[in-house]
Each structure stands twice: as structure tokens, then as C-alpha cells.
Amino acid sequence: MQISGQPTGDLTYSDVFLIPRRSAVGSRFAVDLAPGDGTPATIPLVAANMNSVSGPRLAATLARRGGLAVLPQDPPLPVVEEAIRWVKERPASCDAPIVAGAGDTAADALRRVPPSEQHGLVVVRGDAGRYADGTAGASGASAVGIPVAEVLGVLPAHRLASVPEDARLGDLVRGELPSIPVADLGEGRAAFDAVLAAEEALGAPILCVLDGDRVVGTITSRSALRNALYAPAVDHDGRLAVAAAVGINGDVAGKASALAAAGADVLVVDTAHGHQEGMIRALRTIADLDLGLPVAAGNIVTADGVHDLVNAGATILKVGVGPGAMCTTRMMTAVGRPQFSAVLETAEAASELGAHVWADGGVRYPRDVALALAAGAASIMIGSWFAGTIEAPGELVADPSGRLYKESWGMASTKAVQARFGGLDPYERARKELFAEGISSSKIYLDPQRPSVEDLVDMITSGVRSSFTYAGAGSVAEFHERAHVGLQSAAGYEEGKALPVSW
């Protein structure tokens, strides 16, 4: 990477911009976004290990589009193991169905999915609990697929906007089940054509995907198009990939071994201050297990931190202290570092050691993802941005104006500390809460135009692909070398923003 100008201090993403260069990359579709960090990811996006972000449904959806989600460390180990198994059992060729019971009401459904054109519910006889879908947590049922005889129909979510709140879903589905055999999906353009033809023939915007006599998923022409554009992140057996977090205290070896045995593809050793003796001990413990998995560790912001954690066994460094939307560390402690400079320094040090960097926090727009890659990151971790999506854990809530949101909270906040240390006696738990940092409750609103994590992935990757073409880079490694970064004033940053109305 080149930098025009001499920075007088550390830089945030807002302080810099990309300068276009002569390019021989003729198409955005010719760009390879695979991070090359030893993980199965095919796009450089990682969902942060936050309780309000990375549940099993979001993990499966993101992996289907090539990214990784990190399941958080707070839930009990059996819950995380079940979540990993749930992700591994989902198909890579279609969406995991959102299942509702015939007796559920429209109001019940609207707490799980907004009245969107691209989404819907598979309505089953009786209670849907047997086919829990991983939206709010682990599935509770590991069998893949729903017997066709149990399915009453598919309810497009947009119909929820025009029915009474107490309408029963079983009364809203009628007629033959709109479906397509999984064998007919094929690949690429052929799959899109097959789904589009079936949609038009059946007059249904959402199809059930059948494997024999079981419904294994749902698909739309939009998701079939995405199947043609994205390569899923999968393990050696072709199953969707997922990462899982481990803390630095307690039985580190036992938990790491159990997560690996359950099928985790990446281990993330996580604590707020990663450059400490406890982290180094934990990494050495995991390294001695020889699990054969990439190990990410952090958070850090310096080259010294890179050297110590890599020497202890980390292959990926999680970089960022204080830039997250839910984080109050800088205001409470004055500790942290502007994120662009933190990524720049640590990525250079990691490259010298054959390691990689995940830039964790501080991204608000696709431009920030591109700038983190320009600074040398292999992937970018996203938290709150993904929290306000259909797939994130938790229910949808409407504010007084009718706007839908989900609750999000920081992983060092009082709410997170209470969940993490709920088993302690009241005195010890109160001591932990005294040092909590971060926001315990924040409303993350769904974007009506982009309610799904897939919609955000489309927006982010389309922007980043264009960044690569402007730099003349066909891969992440080439972008690291060819990106030309300039410094700008606050006025320069404002100049780059689109105007919502004419001046």
C-alpha cells in the first residue's frame, strides 16, 4: 500500500481515502475476494462473536455467501456445540426455512420476519418447536428437513402487512405446496433459470426445496442468483463453515477440544485486552493440543502484540480496541487506537511472520471495509451492522412509529457481564459488574431496503469489488500491494457523502 502525504498522528477510516490507479481489471466479477488467511472463507467478512449478532441462523446464512460468523463464548458449551451442529446440517444450496406453526398469529410471525418481498415462512401443522430454525439460539432439534406431510404451505412475508394481527397462519396458506426438487437446482445460471421458471409457473415468490419427501430449505430467484455469484465457505466435507470463540480463563483446553470435535472450523481466543499473559498462556495451551485449526486471537493494536501472540500460537490477529459501536473503552479509559493505523501497523508485522489480521470494529460503510483491506487486513469483523438483520438472534420489536429494530449490546457491558457470570455468588458478580464497560441496550434498526444479512453482504461486497477495480487489483493480496491511500480533512470526508436532497 502507498500513502500520499505524511500523517502527523494515528488515523481513522474517515481520515483516509483511496486514489484510483491504472487498472487492467475489466469486471467486478473478475475480482477474487477470498481472504487467504487459512480459513474456509471466500469473502473477507466475519460476523463478530457478540451474543446479539452471531447466532446459528446468521452463521449459516453468512457461510452460504462465503463469510464466517464467530459463535460467542458466553452460552454454555452444549448450546454452542448444538449451534455448530445445526449450522453444519444446513444445506449450502438453499436457505434454511423459517418455520412457524399453524396456530401462530401474524403478530407472532412479525416478531421473526418483517413484511419483506424476499422472505417467508414455512407453516407446519401443530407446534413448530420440533423444527426450530436457529434464529434465536441453538435449534433444539437436529433432524434436517420437515416431512412434506407436515407442511401446510409457504406464507410470503409481505402478506403479513395486510392481515389482522390475530390472524392464524394456518388459515392464510392454501393450495398446492410451491416446491422444486433439490436435484433440479443445478449450478450457476441453470439454477437461477430453474427457480425463476418454477416461480412463474406456480405463481409463488418462494419455493420449498424438496429432498425426497422432506422440505430441506427454501429458495427464491434472488437467492438462486446469489448462489451463482458467491462461493460458500465450507469445510473439507462440503458443510457450511463456522467459527467459535474461547475465553482465556477456565478449562481452555477442554473447551477448545470440544469445539473442534463439534466441527468448529476456526477457534477465536477472545478477550478485551489481548496483549496479556493470560492470552499467551491460553494460546500455548491450545497450540499444544495440535487441533489443526486456524486460531485467531485478540484484541490488540500494536506490532509488539502481534509478535507475542503469533509466537504463542495465533495464526490470525484480531485488531481493534475501542472503535466498536457498542464500545465505551476509549471514553472510560482513554485506551485504544484509531483503527486504520492499528490495522496498518499490525498487518505489516503479521505479514512478516506469515500471520494475518482481522480488523475488528469501526466500519460504518463499505468504504471502511475497503480501507481496512487496503491497510492489510485479510478480513473485516462486523458487529452492530449485522445485529439489525432478520438472521441475528432476538425478536423484532416495533418502536412507537412502527420502525422495526433488534436489541444489541456490547460484550463488556453490564448485560453481557451478568450473562457471563450469572453462576457466581452475588458478591463476586457485583464486583464484576462494577468494571463493566459498553452499552447494555441499543436499538439497531432494520433497513427496510436491506433487512437481511445477505442484503448487507451484497452492498458491502459490491462496493469492495469496485474498490479493487479502481486499484487495478484482482485479489486481496494484490489490493494490499496496489491500494493507494490519501489523507483528507473533515471537509474532504463530508464532500464524499451523497446529498439526500438538492442543495
Helices and strands as residue ranges (DSSP letters): E 2-4, G 13-15, E 16-18, G 28-30, E 45-47, H 56-64, E 68-71, H 77-89, E 99-101, H 106-110, E 120-124, G 128-131, E 146-147, G 148-150, E 151-156, G 157-162, G 169-171, E 179-181, G 182-184, H 188-202, E 207-211, E 214-219, H 221-229, E 243-246, H 252-262, E 266-270, H 277-289, E 295-300, H 303-312, E 316-319, H 329-333, H 339-352, E 356-360, H 366-374, E 379-382, H 384-387, E 397-398, E 404-408, H 414-420, H 426-434, E 442-445, H 453-471, H 476-482, E 484-487, H 490-495
